[in-house]
């Protein structure tokens, strides 16, 4: 990287209202540090407690999606080591709202079901989201889910508007998923 490019990137992030950005391999330890840093920064800016909680919750859910589903994987070094998955995580402010944006590579096999899930969630009213959340909590987790399958619903429930998403095919095997939640 040319040295002058980093300054330009830094200035561009600032002018776009980016409060925090992370790109690369993500782990639970890194996520905990990010969460604590974001909380402190927002408290120093006198952001309301409720907004901080919602931002933090969405940030964690978005990061968990990278940790669980990113197709960009660094293999484990030895027995007992975990693989590390990579992606990009951004927290920004566009007056009058904060937003959390997350991106990572996903398998093309997941694209259609993910599009359907995100479209459904995006189009639901808050009361319908609540009903879907309750229904999913009682049901067995989806077979392709690393958790209870509630993460995207939780992001939508905590957002102030519809969750935006974009899926860009890269090649026959992978696509890049971007999810944006406004708080």
HELIX and SHEET records of a PDB file:
HELIX    1   1 UNK A    3  UNK A   15  1                                  13    
HELIX    2   2 UNK A   28  UNK A   44  1                                  17    
HELIX    3   3 UNK A   49  UNK A   69  1                                  21    
HELIX    4   4 UNK A  108  UNK A  110  5                                   3    
HELIX    5   5 UNK A  111  UNK A  123  1                                  13    
HELIX    6   6 UNK A  126  UNK A  138  1                                  13    
HELIX    7   7 UNK A  151  UNK A  158  1                                   8    
SHEET    1   A 3 UNK A  18  UNK A  26  0                                        
SHEET    2   A 3 UNK A  84  UNK A  94 -1                                        
SHEET    3   A 3 UNK A  73  UNK A  74 -1                                        
SHEET    1   B 5 UNK A  18  UNK A  26  0                                        
SHEET    2   B 5 UNK A  84  UNK A  94 -1                                        
SHEET    3   B 5 UNK A  97  UNK A 107 -1                                        
SHEET    4   B 5 UNK A 174  UNK A 182 -1                                        
SHEET    5   B 5 UNK A 164  UNK A 169 -1                                        
END                                                                             
